[in-house]
Amino acid sequence: DSFDVGIRDFYVYWTPMEELNAKIGYFKVPFNQHRMTTSAKLLLQDRAIASEQFDQDRDYGLDIYGKPFHGYMEYHAAVFNGAGEDPADRGTNDNLDNELMYVLNLRYNPFGKYDTVDETDIDYNEKFKATIGASVVFNPKEMDEKLVDSDGILGVVELSMKYRGISLHNEIFARSDDPESGGETVNSNGFFSQAGYFVIPKKLEVAARYSMFDPDNDVKHDIGKEYTAGVNYYFREHRSKIQADVGHFVTEQGDEDDKNENRVRVQYQIVF
């Protein structure tokens, strides 16, 4: 405790068959693929701004999941406490209104099993791979915090492809929050699209991403935008790699001048 150590995931799971499994504990909410992907295997160094706004992070819950039809289909049916991650930072982990968070996730892999954990095509697939997914969350969190006395629903639709060093990934989000107190309903949306290509197979990769987030569809000139481009070099796949990227971020501020920010980063990763 003196070093403020925190555990990121802890759970037990039962896997009697590929088609039907169960997991209970504290883990990532199976909502969008971008968040479920391990940070060690992202195409760029961080996740898109739209994903950061809508993903559901980790929580306490129960997940029933499986990959029926030899991996051509995947599903998750889960229920979570909905109180959010890192309760120590907020001093509480209470579910104050006793409304649980429910998640339904369905994925179709038309060409067989698809590796959703790795966003790149480091394996240089000789056969075309693709996946189409959709998820819906009832009583979702916002920036990993529970909205009390609000009936909300959040959805995402995804499309990803990999072939001979090329990787494409797209996610579109839509959300609606309806306060039980009778306030106005807030609708928001966002999306991102990213692509990578191995100039030198399994070694040198270029990548780019565009992302947009609109926090309130009824408010004009409040949109956030991201433009990011990067280069990755793999010494031993994801176990040893260097990533460099340049990002430009624009936040509209109504009648005021837009806020513009630039970011340049270089990162070396070693996994052992």
Secondary structure, 3 states (H helix, E strand, C coil): CCCCCCCCCEEEEEEEECCEEEEEEEEECCCCHHHHCCHHHCCCCCCCHHHHHHCCCEEEEEEEEECCHHHCEEEEEEEECCCCCCHHHHCCCCCCCCCCEEEEEEEECCCCCCCCCCCCCCCCCCCCEEEEEEEEEECCEECCEECCCEEEEEEEEEEEEEECCEEEEEEEEEEEEEECCCCCCEEEEEEEEEEEEEEECCCEEEEEEEEEEECCCCCCCCCEEEEEEEEEEECCHHHEEEEEEEEEEEEEECCEEEEEEEEEEEEEEECC
